[in-house]
Amino acid sequence: MKWEYDEYGNMIYFHNSKGYWGRREYDENGNEIYSVDSNGYWENKEYAPNGNLIYYEDSNGNIEDNR
């Protein structure tokens, strides 16, 4: 397994010997805002200034919108 981290210690990429991989993105506060993997699954998130999750959507059609 290989992992890559950004300058803040957040994992931004990983992959294993079977070819499975994932990528993550973070906002300026270190909250994970986007992730995607080699199976095509993705998640999109949005946070309020206080750090609370206010929006969530994934590739399975799940949506939670508290904006």
CORPECOR-V788000 format. One record per residue. N is the residue number from 1. RES is the residue in one small letter. SS is DSSP state (A for helix, B for strand, O for the rest). NEAR is the number of other ideal C-beta (glycine too) atoms within 10 Angstrom. Layout:
n->N res->RES ss->SS near->NEAR
n->N res->RES ss->SS near->NEAR
This chain:
n->1 res->m ss->O near->8
n->2 res->k ss->B near->9
n->3 res->w ss->B near->10
n->4 res->e ss->B near->12
n->5 res->y ss->B near->11
n->6 res->d ss->O near->13
n->7 res->e ss->O near->6
n->8 res->y ss->O near->10
n->9 res->g ss->O near->7
n->10 res->n ss->O near->14
n->11 res->m ss->B near->15
n->12 res->i ss->B near->17
n->13 res->y ss->B near->13
n->14 res->f ss->B near->16
n->15 res->h ss->B near->16
n->16 res->n ss->O near->11
n->17 res->s ss->O near->7
n->18 res->k ss->O near->8
n->19 res->g ss->O near->7
n->20 res->y ss->O near->12
n->21 res->w ss->B near->14
n->22 res->g ss->B near->18
n->23 res->r ss->B near->16
n->24 res->r ss->B near->18
n->25 res->e ss->B near->15
n->26 res->y ss->B near->16
n->27 res->d ss->O near->13
n->28 res->e ss->O near->7
n->29 res->n ss->O near->11
n->30 res->g ss->O near->11
n->31 res->n ss->O near->15
n->32 res->e ss->B near->16
n->33 res->i ss->B near->16
n->34 res->y ss->B near->14
n->35 res->s ss->B near->18
n->36 res->v ss->B near->16
n->37 res->d ss->B near->16
n->38 res->s ss->O near->13
n->39 res->n ss->O near->10
n->40 res->g ss->O near->7
n->41 res->y ss->O near->12
n->42 res->w ss->B near->15
n->43 res->e ss->B near->17
n->44 res->n ss->B near->15
n->45 res->k ss->B near->18
n->46 res->e ss->B near->16
n->47 res->y ss->B near->15
n->48 res->a ss->O near->11
n->49 res->p ss->O near->7
n->50 res->n ss->O near->7
n->51 res->g ss->O near->11
n->52 res->n ss->O near->9
n->53 res->l ss->B near->13
n->54 res->i ss->B near->15
n->55 res->y ss->B near->15
n->56 res->y ss->B near->14
n->57 res->e ss->B near->15
n->58 res->d ss->B near->14
n->59 res->s ss->O near->13
n->60 res->n ss->O near->9
n->61 res->g ss->O near->6
n->62 res->n ss->O near->9
n->63 res->i ss->B near->10
n->64 res->e ss->B near->11
n->65 res->d ss->B near->9
n->66 res->n ss->O near->10
n->67 res->r ss->O near->6
